[in-house]
Amino acid sequence: MSLAEEPVISIAGLWMNYSDRMVLRGIDLAVYPGQIIGYIGPNGAGKSTTVKIMLGLVEGYTGTVSIFGRDIADGDAAYKKRIGYVPEVAEMYDSLTAREYLTFIGELYGMKRAEADAKAEKLMGLLNLERAYDMRIASFSKGMKQKVLLISSMLHDPDILFLDEPLSGLDANSVMIVKEIFASLAARGKTIFYSSHIMDVVEKISSRIILIDGGDIVADGSFAELKEQSKEGSLEGIFNELTGFDKYRDIAGEFVAVIGEGARHE
Ligand SMILES: Nc1ncnc2c1ncn2[C@@H]1O[C@H](COP(=O)(O)OP(=O)(O)OP(=O)(O)O)[C@@H](O)[C@H]1O
């Protein structure tokens, strides 16, 4: 087996509970270089928990999690310099300018300040934010903040990118750029592992889709493979089918009925 065939992420028998609630029930997973993984599942399924365990942010799990061939529980955090992360909700030190924030993050990843600064300035320019580079992040729109977060996760050229709802707040033009960036990075052997609830995006950009429900993986394959095993034609339909959900019309109908209850406006 060549090196390229070694998994970059390898998870075996991963169980995790928060007090009395079992969230992950024996996840087994091997992710290979160049894959774009769409990690999907219902709200509360345990997607963020899985990612936070891989990032070393959540402890108390059982099972083995190896990144770049090393068990992350062995105490060597060196792997963190080779990963990037865009969380669902980010603490961004709003009072800093984008320049201050990005050079600070670059330095945390071991870059020289001048190198991080020059690279961040170029990347900001490419995402149409050149004039915002010296502005405080507090004044940024949601999409501008998201672009800064994306840049901060990639500045140090990581080998694995973990992203939670990476396209959140981006306009249609920026979405196209970021999708293309992911595809190019994957073609260079980088691994992208992201969660999203936007099924048509997941359908289009993932080389592999992993669906978790009830603490376990219930589907794993390319969109074409998942479609073959299903009578549904879209990922949204496959998601509903595999998570046993067919009541959306009833629920919406009842919801609207409750809104209308007793509301008689003269
Ligand atoms: N720190 C915590 N303490 C207690 N319970 C937690 C904690 N973090 C997550 N949970 C619980 O674990 C379960 C899984 O949460 P997680 O955030 O991993 O889900 P998710 O799949 O990312 O959901 P979403 O799609 O809504 O972002 C939920 O029931 C949540 O309430």
The ligand as a Gaussian input file, in Angstrom:
#p B3LYP/6-31G(d) Opt

LIG

0 1
 N      -20.938000      20.301000      26.153000
 C      -22.056000      19.571000      26.116000
 N      -22.658000      19.143000      27.238000
 C      -23.767000      18.391000      27.221000
 N      -24.368000      17.978000      26.084000
 C      -23.817000      18.362000      24.933000
 C      -22.637000      19.173000      24.866000
 N      -22.322000      19.372000      23.573000
 C      -23.260000      18.733000      22.852000
 N      -24.157000      18.117000      23.664000
 C      -25.307000      17.307000      23.235000
 O      -24.819000      16.302000      22.377000
 C      -25.718000      16.104000      21.294000
 C      -24.965000      16.270000      19.986000
 O      -24.574000      17.615000      19.816000
 P      -23.719000      18.120000      18.576000
 O      -23.477000      19.587000      18.776000
 O      -22.561000      17.243000      18.392000
 O      -24.757000      17.882000      17.389000
 P      -24.709000      18.299000      15.859000
 O      -24.950000      17.077000      15.077000
 O      -23.480000      19.067000      15.574000
 O      -26.011000      19.233000      15.783000
 P      -26.387000      20.516000      14.871000
 O      -26.722000      19.983000      13.521000
 O      -27.614000      21.057000      15.555000
 O      -25.231000      21.478000      14.904000
 C      -26.877000      17.085000      21.496000
 O      -27.916000      16.404000      22.130000
 C      -26.298000      18.126000      22.434000
 O      -27.301000      18.646000      23.274000

